[in-house]
Each structure stands twice: as structure tokens, then as C-alpha cells.
């Protein structure tokens, strides 16, 4: 079947679908059977969602998704996407196990695996940051300056779940690249297009060590990514396992963002089962793994380690048996088709209202999914913890804290202020400088459209530099995301806002006498006309 793979969408759904239609009309390409978007989808329904998207205020635009959400438009092709680091996080958080964000548009969740026409498709949302990797999913709207970022950071529990899978994976998606994948493609061409990647490539720090770990374990036939806003192809030859006749290889493809004259879309031919259902289906092994790891769910900001064979855990292998998988199929009455149960949780009517307040919602799709398979509803658990915290504080203490804020101007320990998300932020200040958003070098003029039929590189062996150490994914120096109240390990608090960092290009130029290019992770969010450093 034909699969249209896209890079960062950035809310430009109309442009994405129009491009597919144009290829069909001008070049005679048949319409693809499926669209896969590799993050920064931006499923923004209303202005409340805009406040939950980690971008500078001037880039908070509704985009085209709201019309698909309201039913004014419908996606012409079944679309599956993962989350990136520029998302309406409150919307996606409603669907931790995945679900429909609009008719014919499906989100894979924090991590997920589904099947379509017999093709097994998996993915993991967000980007890797070591200081949040070992935390639970504790964030909830309204976010503060810290949780606005941490909510889309990859967590170790999702990687752990995916590593329990044994059956072959056809397609896998991640927003940021697996660390070290650049060793298997045309590295010189990559550095010619994006010269400011050089230091990280040489240090082997570009990309996600968690994604690299999954790449080595899952060994999918295809791996698609985005995030760095450049097209790059590679082929990685995996080492043969003892029970394999031939070693497997992964074809990797990263794509640019959705803008004119950019390589943001490519059609890929994927072998499928002609007799398989022409509908999206749950993957029974994945559901069985979710059930097996259900007791590991955490909504605490505390750092913790996943079970491993180190003598500290009674159980560390959560992979499932054929009997477990059969039990899931029987539990679903032999019907694994994902129900068309989209329902709007936002009125979608405040698209122009300037200060709509984001709220924490429990989506009925998630409620239904958890009830069907006996899983923990993460958002319900978060809500329970919040209620427990409020009960412990008591109405009297809450009133006293409000009075203290009014008299001193100091926020309480449970601050939910979102004023930092408004347009009052100083445009000269970097607010997302700790995120590797993959923006362009302002002085790079080589970012021209490359050959859409570029081939994969020569097969190579996995170098020792790609080995992920146990310490690589866990940084002991953690960001202060909020302290728990004494005696309660799962109490959630919003962290105090991180001080904004200033980045003055002018001062650096005066000192050095020459114009310096900011590091890649200080470039924030480029517009169509200009790829600028904030």
C-alpha cells in the first residue's frame, strides 16, 4: 500500500492534504492509503489549547485543525500521528493510550501500536530530556512554565513497555531522531545542510538515546522521524540474532517541516496483507503489554527506575505469552477494530476568545478503552491525586494562601499561574532554549529542495558509539518540577517558573568582532518567511 509520510505539520493540515491531492492531479500518483505524521501536529481546537502549546506567543496561531475537529472538514485520508514538542499538550493528554482527535485522524498516545491492513505501526510521542525521563506523567493543565515543557518529554515507562514487544514491527515513528542514526546516511550532506549540527554529531549527542535503544530492540523495517527540519535517509543493518536466518535492516527517513519548496512529504510503498481488514485495529500484543505493566503506572514527579534484572526487583520481564495475546483477543470478542467513537470534549467555539482558560479533562474515549481492557485511566488518577491534595490543604489553608499572594505578590507552592504564556513575554528572552527544536541555521543558504527520490545509504554495522549506557537516559540532576507534600509520594504540585534566559546576539558580536550562530537548541520556532533566532 502507499503511505504518505510527513515531517512536522505545525497545524498546516490543509497544505498537507492539498499537496497530496496535487501529486494525484499533476503527476498521476494514486491517492495514498494512509498518512503518517511524525510530530508537531498541533491539534489546536481553541484558544485554551494555544496556551498549552510551547511556542513563543507570536507563533500561537489556530492553524487549520479546528475545522477538522468541528466537522466542517474531514481528513480525506486516514491519518495517524505522534506528538512532538510543539503540541496542544492539554488536548493530547486526554488520550494517553491514543484515540481519535477528529474523524479519520488518530493519535497514537504517549506510546502505541496499531495495525492497518496487516501493517504493524508503532510510535512514541514527545522528545527526550534526561531530567524528566524517570518521572511519572504527573502534569495537568493549566501548566506552569516548567510543566508546559515537561509534559511532552518522553518517559522511561513508555520505552519500557515498547521493549516488551517481541513480534516484528513494520513501521515505527519518533519525533526526535534515534541518537547515532547519522552514522548510517550521508553525514557530509547533512552537515552541509545543517552545519550547526557538527559538534553534536562529532560528540555523538545529536538525537535521543531512548529512541536509539528502541531502534536496537524493535528493529522495524521503517523508522520515520522529524524534529530537525531536514530530509535525511539512512539504512541501519542490525546484527543477527541467534534465531534469525538473516539480519534485519531498518530504513530510516526524516523529513522537513510543511512549507513550500521543502521536503516535508514522501510516498513510501509498504507491503501489506491484501486479506487484512481495511480499518484501523488494536494490536493484541501491545494491549497485553499494557495490561501486564498496568501496575507500573505512576503520576508522581518523583524519579524512579523501571524494573530490571539487578537483584532489586522480584519481576523485571513484562513481555507477554501467546496465551496472554489470545486472552486479549477473546476479551475483545475477536473484534480488534478500533471503534469510531470520536466525541468532542471542547465546545470548539472560542477560537477567537483571547483568554480562554485551559482545563483538565477526562476523555470518554480513554474511559471506554480503560474499561474494556481493565487499565488505569492516567487522567483519572491525576484527578484523584489533585483532589487528595486539595483535601489535605483544606479550604481554610487555601484561603490563607490566596490572601498571602494578594498581599505579597508571591505565588504559593501550588502555583498554577499561566501569565507567562501570554503575549507579555519579552521577545528578546529565550523561553524554550532548553529544547532541541531543530530549527534552521539563520545563515544557512543551502536548505534547498533535495531530490525527492534520494536513495538510502550503504548498509553499515552498528558502531560501539551508539551503545546506550544505563546512565545515558537518566540524569541525576533533575529540574525542580514540584515537591511532594510530606508523607504522600503521589501528590502533584506545579513547579515554580524557571527564570527566563537572555540570549543577546549583539553582545556576542561586539565581543568577538564577528557574527556568531546560536546553538541549534537555542533556535526556537521558524516562520515560513524567516528562520530566526529568538
C-alpha positions as CSV (number, residue, x, y, z in Angstrom):
1,X,0.0,0.0,0.0
2,X,1.0,3.6,-0.5
3,X,1.9,5.6,2.7
4,X,2.4,9.3,2.7
5,X,5.0,10.2,5.4
6,X,5.2,13.8,6.5
7,X,7.5,15.8,8.8
8,X,6.4,18.5,11.2
9,X,2.9,19.6,10.3
10,X,2.7,22.7,12.5
11,X,-1.0,22.8,12.1
12,X,-0.9,23.1,8.3
13,X,-3.3,20.2,7.6
14,X,-4.9,21.9,4.6
15,X,-1.5,22.3,3.0
16,X,-0.6,18.7,3.7
17,X,-3.8,17.3,2.2
18,X,-3.6,19.8,-0.7
19,X,-0.1,18.6,-1.5
20,X,-1.3,15.0,-1.7
21,X,-4.1,16.0,-3.9
22,X,-1.8,18.0,-6.2
23,X,0.5,15.0,-6.6
24,X,-2.5,13.0,-7.6
25,X,-3.7,15.5,-10.2
26,X,-0.3,16.7,-11.7
27,X,1.7,13.5,-11.6
28,X,-0.9,10.8,-11.7
29,X,0.0,9.4,-8.3
30,X,-2.8,7.4,-6.8
31,X,-4.1,8.7,-3.5
32,X,-2.2,7.2,-0.6
33,X,-3.9,4.7,1.6
34,X,-2.6,6.2,4.8
35,X,-0.9,9.4,6.0
36,X,1.7,9.2,8.9
37,X,2.7,12.5,10.6
38,X,5.9,12.4,12.7
39,X,5.0,15.0,15.3
40,X,4.4,18.7,15.9
41,X,0.9,18.0,14.5
42,X,-0.7,20.8,16.6
43,X,-4.3,19.6,17.2
44,X,-5.4,23.1,18.4
45,X,-9.1,23.3,18.9
46,X,-9.5,26.7,20.6
47,X,-7.5,29.5,22.3
48,X,-7.3,27.5,25.5
49,X,-5.3,24.9,23.6
50,X,-3.0,27.7,22.4
51,X,-2.0,28.5,25.9
52,X,-0.9,24.9,26.3
53,X,1.5,24.9,23.3
54,X,5.1,25.5,24.0
55,X,5.9,28.2,21.4
56,X,6.6,31.9,21.7
57,X,3.4,34.0,21.8
58,X,3.8,35.3,18.2
59,X,3.6,31.7,16.9
60,X,0.4,30.9,18.7
61,X,-1.9,30.6,15.8
62,X,-5.0,28.4,15.5
63,X,-3.9,26.6,12.3
64,X,-6.4,24.5,10.3
65,X,-7.1,21.7,12.8
66,X,-10.1,23.3,14.4
67,X,-12.2,22.9,11.3
68,X,-11.5,19.2,11.2
69,X,-12.4,18.9,14.9
70,X,-15.7,20.7,14.5
71,X,-16.7,18.6,11.4
72,X,-16.5,21.5,8.9
73,X,-13.9,19.4,7.1
74,X,-12.8,15.8,7.1
75,X,-9.4,14.3,6.5
76,X,-9.6,12.8,3.0
77,X,-7.1,10.0,4.0
78,X,-6.8,8.1,7.3
79,X,-4.1,10.0,9.2
80,X,-2.1,8.6,12.2
81,X,0.3,10.9,14.1
82,X,2.5,11.1,17.2
83,X,3.2,14.1,19.4
84,X,6.2,16.3,19.2
85,X,7.4,19.2,21.3
86,X,5.1,21.9,19.8
87,X,1.6,20.5,20.6
88,X,-1.7,21.4,22.2
89,X,-0.5,19.3,25.1
90,X,-3.7,19.5,27.1
91,X,-5.6,18.0,24.1
92,X,-3.2,15.1,23.5
93,X,-3.0,14.5,27.3
94,X,-6.7,13.5,27.2
95,X,-5.7,10.4,25.1
96,X,-2.7,8.8,26.9
97,X,-3.4,5.5,25.2
98,X,-4.3,7.1,21.9
99,X,-7.6,7.9,20.2
100,X,-9.4,10.0,17.6
101,X,-8.7,13.7,17.8
102,X,-11.1,14.2,14.8
103,X,-12.9,12.0,12.4
104,X,-10.3,10.0,10.4
105,X,-7.3,11.4,12.4
106,X,-5.8,9.1,15.0
107,X,-3.3,9.9,17.7
108,X,-1.0,7.0,18.9
109,X,-0.8,8.3,22.5
110,X,2.3,8.6,24.7
111,X,3.3,5.4,23.0
112,X,1.2,3.0,21.0
113,X,1.0,0.2,18.4
114,X,-1.9,-0.3,15.9
115,X,-2.5,-2.3,12.7
116,X,-3.8,-1.2,9.4
117,X,-4.2,-3.7,6.5
118,X,-1.9,-6.1,8.4
119,X,0.9,-3.5,8.7
120,X,2.1,-3.0,12.3
121,X,2.6,0.7,13.1
122,X,4.1,1.9,16.4
123,X,5.3,5.2,17.7
124,X,6.4,7.2,20.7
125,X,5.4,10.8,21.3
126,X,7.5,13.7,22.6
127,X,11.2,14.4,22.8
128,X,13.9,13.1,25.1
129,X,15.1,15.1,28.1
130,X,17.1,13.2,30.7
131,X,15.9,15.2,33.7
132,X,12.3,14.1,33.2
133,X,12.9,10.6,31.7
134,X,12.3,8.7,35.0
135,X,9.3,10.7,36.2
136,X,5.7,9.7,36.1
137,X,3.1,11.5,33.9
138,X,2.1,14.0,36.7
139,X,1.4,17.1,34.7
140,X,-2.1,18.5,34.1
141,X,-3.4,21.8,32.8
142,X,-3.2,24.7,33.5
143,X,0.5,24.2,33.1
144,X,3.2,26.4,34.6
145,X,6.4,27.4,32.8
146,X,8.0,24.1,33.8
147,X,5.2,21.6,33.2
148,X,4.5,23.3,29.8
149,X,7.7,21.7,28.7
150,X,7.9,18.5,30.8
151,X,4.5,17.3,29.7
152,X,5.9,16.4,26.2
153,X,9.1,14.8,27.4
154,X,9.5,11.0,26.8
155,X,9.2,8.9,29.9
156,X,11.0,5.7,30.7
157,X,7.8,3.7,31.3
158,X,6.8,4.1,27.6
159,X,10.2,2.9,26.4
160,X,10.0,0.0,28.9
161,X,6.6,-1.0,27.6
162,X,7.7,-0.9,23.9
163,X,10.8,-3.0,24.8
164,X,8.5,-5.8,26.0
165,X,7.3,-6.4,22.4
166,X,8.6,-9.4,20.6
167,X,6.6,-9.6,17.4
168,X,8.2,-7.9,14.3
169,X,7.5,-4.2,13.8
170,X,6.8,-2.8,10.3
171,X,6.8,0.9,10.9
172,X,7.9,3.0,13.9
173,X,7.7,6.7,14.4
174,X,9.5,9.1,16.8
175,X,9.7,12.9,16.7
176,X,13.4,13.2,17.5
177,X,15.9,11.1,15.8
178,X,17.5,8.0,17.3
179,X,20.9,9.0,18.5
180,X,23.7,8.0,16.1
181,X,21.5,7.3,13.1
182,X,23.5,9.9,11.2
183,X,26.3,7.3,11.1
184,X,24.3,5.3,8.5
185,X,23.5,8.0,6.0
186,X,25.2,10.8,4.1
187,X,26.6,12.6,7.0
188,X,28.6,15.1,4.9
189,X,25.4,16.2,3.1
190,X,23.6,16.5,6.4
191,X,26.3,18.8,7.8
192,X,26.4,20.8,4.6
193,X,22.6,21.5,5.0
194,X,22.8,21.9,8.8
195,X,26.4,22.9,9.7
196,X,25.4,23.8,13.3
197,X,24.8,20.0,13.9
198,X,28.5,19.3,13.6
199,X,29.6,19.5,17.2
200,X,26.7,17.3,18.4
201,X,27.3,14.8,15.6
202,X,31.0,14.6,16.4
203,X,30.2,14.2,20.1
204,X,27.5,11.7,19.2
205,X,24.9,13.6,21.3
206,X,22.5,14.5,18.5
207,X,19.2,12.7,18.9
208,X,17.5,10.6,21.5
209,X,19.3,7.7,23.4
210,X,15.9,6.4,24.3
211,X,14.9,6.2,20.6
212,X,18.3,4.6,19.8
213,X,17.6,1.9,22.5
214,X,14.2,1.2,20.9
215,X,15.7,1.1,17.4
216,X,18.1,-1.6,18.5
217,X,15.4,-3.6,20.2
218,X,12.4,-3.3,17.8
219,X,14.4,-3.3,14.5
220,X,11.5,-2.1,12.5
221,X,11.5,-2.3,8.7
222,X,11.0,1.5,8.6
223,X,11.6,4.3,11.1
224,X,10.3,7.8,10.4
225,X,11.2,11.0,12.3
226,X,11.1,14.8,12.0
227,X,12.1,17.5,14.5
228,X,15.3,18.7,12.9
229,X,13.6,20.1,9.8
230,X,15.8,18.4,7.3
231,X,15.4,15.5,5.0
232,X,17.8,12.6,5.8
233,X,17.8,9.0,4.7
234,X,19.8,6.1,6.1
235,X,19.8,2.3,6.4
236,X,21.0,0.6,9.5
237,X,22.0,-3.1,9.4
238,X,21.2,-4.8,12.7
239,X,23.3,-7.7,14.0
240,X,21.7,-11.0,13.5
241,X,20.1,-12.8,16.5
242,X,20.7,-16.4,17.1
243,X,17.2,-17.4,15.9
244,X,17.3,-15.2,12.7
245,X,18.3,-16.6,9.3
246,X,19.2,-13.1,8.0
247,X,19.9,-9.9,10.0
248,X,17.2,-7.3,9.8
249,X,17.7,-3.8,8.4
250,X,15.9,-0.5,9.2
251,X,15.3,2.1,6.6
252,X,15.3,5.5,8.3
253,X,13.7,8.6,6.8
254,X,13.5,12.1,8.4
255,X,11.6,14.9,6.7
256,X,11.4,18.7,6.8
257,X,8.5,20.8,8.1
258,X,5.4,21.6,6.0
259,X,6.4,24.6,4.0
260,X,6.7,25.4,0.2
261,X,9.8,24.1,-1.5
262,X,10.7,21.9,1.4
263,X,11.0,18.1,1.5
264,X,8.2,17.5,4.0
265,X,6.3,14.7,2.3
266,X,7.3,11.4,0.7
267,X,5.3,8.4,-0.6
268,X,6.6,5.0,0.5
269,X,5.4,1.7,-0.8
270,X,4.8,-0.7,2.1
271,X,4.0,-4.4,1.7
272,X,0.6,-5.3,3.3
273,X,-1.8,-8.2,3.7
274,X,-4.5,-7.9,1.0
275,X,-6.8,-10.0,3.1
276,X,-6.4,-7.9,6.2
277,X,-9.3,-5.6,7.3
278,X,-9.4,-2.1,5.7
279,X,-9.7,-0.5,9.1
280,X,-7.6,0.6,12.0
281,X,-7.1,-2.2,14.6
282,X,-5.7,-2.6,18.1
283,X,-2.5,-4.6,18.3
284,X,-3.2,-7.5,20.7
285,X,0.4,-7.9,21.8
286,X,0.5,-4.2,22.7
287,X,-2.8,-4.4,24.6
288,X,-1.4,-7.4,26.5
289,X,1.7,-5.5,27.4
290,X,-0.4,-2.5,28.6
291,X,-2.3,-4.9,30.9
292,X,0.9,-6.5,32.2
293,X,2.5,-3.2,33.0
294,X,-0.7,-1.6,34.4
295,X,0.6,-1.6,38.0
296,X,3.7,0.3,37.0
297,X,1.7,3.5,36.1
298,X,2.9,6.5,38.1
299,X,1.6,10.0,38.2
300,X,4.3,11.2,40.6
301,X,7.0,13.7,39.7
302,X,9.5,11.7,41.8
303,X,12.3,10.0,39.9
304,X,12.1,6.2,39.9
305,X,13.6,3.3,38.0
306,X,11.8,0.7,35.9
307,X,12.3,-2.9,36.9
308,X,15.5,-4.6,35.7
309,X,17.4,-7.7,36.4
310,X,19.7,-6.2,39.1
311,X,18.6,-8.1,42.2
312,X,16.3,-5.3,43.4
313,X,13.1,-6.3,41.6
314,X,11.1,-9.5,42.0
315,X,9.9,-9.2,38.4
316,X,11.6,-7.4,35.5
317,X,10.4,-9.2,32.4
318,X,6.9,-8.0,31.5
319,X,6.8,-9.5,28.0
320,X,3.7,-11.5,27.2
321,X,2.9,-15.0,26.1
322,X,0.8,-16.3,23.3
323,X,-1.8,-17.2,25.9
324,X,-1.9,-13.5,27.1
325,X,-2.4,-12.3,23.5
326,X,-5.2,-14.9,22.9
327,X,-6.8,-13.7,26.1
328,X,-6.9,-10.1,24.8
329,X,-8.5,-11.2,21.5
330,X,-11.1,-13.2,23.5
331,X,-11.7,-10.2,25.8
332,X,-12.4,-8.1,22.7
333,X,-14.8,-10.8,21.4
334,X,-12.5,-11.4,18.4
335,X,-13.1,-7.9,17.2
336,X,-10.0,-5.7,17.5
337,X,-11.3,-2.9,15.2
338,X,-10.8,0.5,16.8
339,X,-14.3,2.0,17.3
340,X,-15.2,5.2,15.5
341,X,-16.0,6.8,18.9
342,X,-14.7,10.3,18.4
343,X,-16.5,12.8,20.6
344,X,-15.7,16.5,21.0
345,X,-14.6,17.4,24.5
346,X,-14.2,21.1,23.7
347,X,-17.0,23.3,22.5
348,X,-14.6,24.5,19.8
349,X,-16.5,27.8,19.9
350,X,-13.9,30.1,21.5
351,X,-11.4,30.2,18.6
352,X,-11.2,34.0,18.8
353,X,-11.7,34.4,22.6
354,X,-8.4,35.9,23.8
355,X,-8.0,34.3,27.3
356,X,-10.0,31.0,27.4
357,X,-8.8,29.0,30.4
358,X,-7.3,25.5,29.8
359,X,-8.9,22.8,32.0
360,X,-8.0,19.2,32.8
361,X,-10.4,16.8,31.0
362,X,-11.1,13.1,31.1
363,X,-11.8,12.0,27.6
364,X,-14.7,9.4,27.1
365,X,-12.6,7.5,24.6
366,X,-9.9,6.9,27.2
367,X,-12.6,5.9,29.8
368,X,-14.1,3.4,27.4
369,X,-10.7,2.0,26.4
370,X,-9.6,1.5,30.0
371,X,-12.9,0.0,31.0
372,X,-12.7,-2.5,28.1
373,X,-9.2,-3.8,28.9
374,X,-9.0,-3.1,32.6
375,X,-6.4,-0.4,32.5
376,X,-5.6,2.6,34.7
377,X,-7.0,5.9,33.4
378,X,-4.0,8.1,33.9
379,X,-6.0,11.3,33.9
380,X,-8.5,9.9,36.4
381,X,-5.6,9.0,38.6
382,X,-4.1,12.5,38.3
383,X,-7.5,14.0,39.2
384,X,-7.7,11.8,42.3
385,X,-4.3,12.9,43.4
386,X,-5.3,16.6,42.9
387,X,-8.4,16.1,45.0
388,X,-6.4,14.4,47.8
389,X,-4.0,17.3,47.8
390,X,-6.9,19.8,48.0
391,X,-8.5,17.9,50.8
392,X,-5.3,17.8,52.8
393,X,-4.8,21.5,52.3
394,X,-8.4,22.3,53.3
395,X,-10.4,25.3,52.4
396,X,-9.1,27.4,55.3
397,X,-5.4,26.9,54.2
398,X,-6.3,27.7,50.6
399,X,-8.0,31.0,51.6
400,X,-4.9,32.0,53.6
401,X,-2.6,31.3,50.7
402,X,-4.7,33.3,48.4
403,X,-4.6,36.2,50.8
404,X,-0.8,35.9,51.1
405,X,-0.5,36.0,47.3
406,X,-2.7,39.1,47.2
407,X,-0.6,40.9,49.9
408,X,2.9,39.9,48.9
409,X,2.6,39.0,45.2
410,X,4.4,35.7,45.9
411,X,2.9,32.6,44.4
412,X,2.0,29.6,46.7
413,X,3.6,26.2,46.5
414,X,0.7,25.1,44.3
415,X,1.0,27.9,41.8
416,X,-1.0,27.5,38.6
417,X,-0.3,30.9,37.2
418,X,-0.2,30.9,33.3
419,X,0.5,34.5,32.9
420,X,3.9,33.5,31.5
421,X,2.1,32.1,28.5
422,X,0.6,35.4,27.3
423,X,1.9,37.8,24.8
424,X,3.6,39.9,27.6
425,X,6.7,37.7,27.4
426,X,9.7,39.8,26.3
427,X,10.5,38.7,22.7
428,X,14.2,39.1,23.4
429,X,14.2,36.4,26.0
430,X,14.6,32.7,25.3
431,X,11.8,30.7,26.7
432,X,12.4,27.4,25.1
433,X,16.2,27.4,25.0
434,X,16.4,24.0,26.7
435,X,14.6,22.2,23.9
436,X,16.3,21.0,20.8
437,X,13.6,22.2,18.4
438,X,15.7,21.5,15.4
439,X,15.4,24.9,13.7
440,X,17.4,26.2,10.9
441,X,20.7,28.0,10.9
442,X,19.9,31.6,10.1
443,X,22.9,31.9,7.9
444,X,22.5,28.6,6.1
445,X,21.6,29.1,2.5
446,X,21.9,25.5,1.4
447,X,18.5,24.5,2.6
448,X,17.2,23.9,-1.0
449,X,14.8,21.2,-2.0
450,X,16.6,17.9,-2.4
451,X,15.9,15.1,-4.7
452,X,12.6,13.5,-3.6
453,X,13.8,10.1,-4.7
454,X,17.1,10.2,-2.8
455,X,18.2,6.7,-2.0
456,X,19.2,5.1,1.2
457,X,22.9,4.9,2.1
458,X,25.2,1.9,2.1
459,X,24.5,-0.7,4.8
460,X,26.8,-0.4,7.8
461,X,27.2,-2.1,11.1
462,X,26.2,-0.5,14.4
463,X,29.2,1.3,15.9
464,X,30.1,1.0,19.6
465,X,29.4,4.7,19.9
466,X,25.7,4.0,19.5
467,X,25.6,1.8,22.6
468,X,23.3,3.4,25.2
469,X,24.7,3.2,28.7
470,X,22.4,2.9,31.7
471,X,23.3,6.4,32.8
472,X,22.6,8.0,29.4
473,X,18.9,8.1,29.8
474,X,18.8,9.2,33.4
475,X,20.3,12.4,34.5
476,X,20.5,12.6,38.3
477,X,20.5,16.4,38.2
478,X,16.7,16.9,37.9
479,X,14.8,20.1,37.3
480,X,12.6,21.3,40.2
481,X,9.2,20.3,38.9
482,X,7.4,20.5,42.2
483,X,8.0,18.9,45.6
484,X,5.6,16.4,47.1
485,X,3.9,17.1,50.4
486,X,5.4,15.1,53.2
487,X,4.1,11.5,53.5
488,X,2.5,11.5,50.1
489,X,4.5,10.1,47.2
490,X,2.0,10.9,44.5
491,X,0.9,14.4,45.3
492,X,1.2,16.7,42.4
493,X,2.4,20.2,42.5
494,X,3.2,22.7,39.9
495,X,6.8,23.9,39.8
496,X,7.8,27.4,40.2
497,X,8.6,29.1,37.0
498,X,12.1,28.8,35.7
499,X,13.9,32.2,35.2
500,X,13.9,33.2,31.5
501,X,17.3,33.2,29.9
502,X,18.5,36.0,27.8
503,X,20.4,35.5,24.5
504,X,21.9,38.6,23.0
505,X,23.5,38.1,19.6
506,X,24.5,41.8,19.5
507,X,26.7,41.5,22.7
508,X,28.4,38.4,21.4
509,X,29.2,40.0,18.1
510,X,30.7,43.1,19.8
511,X,33.0,40.9,21.8
512,X,34.2,38.6,19.0
513,X,34.0,41.0,16.1
514,X,32.1,38.5,14.0
515,X,28.6,37.2,13.8
516,X,28.1,34.0,15.8
517,X,25.4,31.4,15.0
518,X,23.4,30.4,18.0
519,X,23.5,26.8,19.0
520,X,20.8,24.6,17.4
521,X,18.8,24.2,20.6
522,X,18.5,28.0,21.0
523,X,16.7,28.4,17.8
524,X,13.1,28.3,18.6
525,X,10.4,28.2,16.0
526,X,10.9,29.4,12.5
527,X,8.2,31.0,10.4
528,X,7.8,30.5,6.7
529,X,9.5,33.7,5.6
530,X,12.3,33.7,8.2
531,X,14.2,31.1,10.2
532,X,15.2,33.4,13.0
533,X,16.8,33.0,16.5
534,X,14.6,34.4,19.2
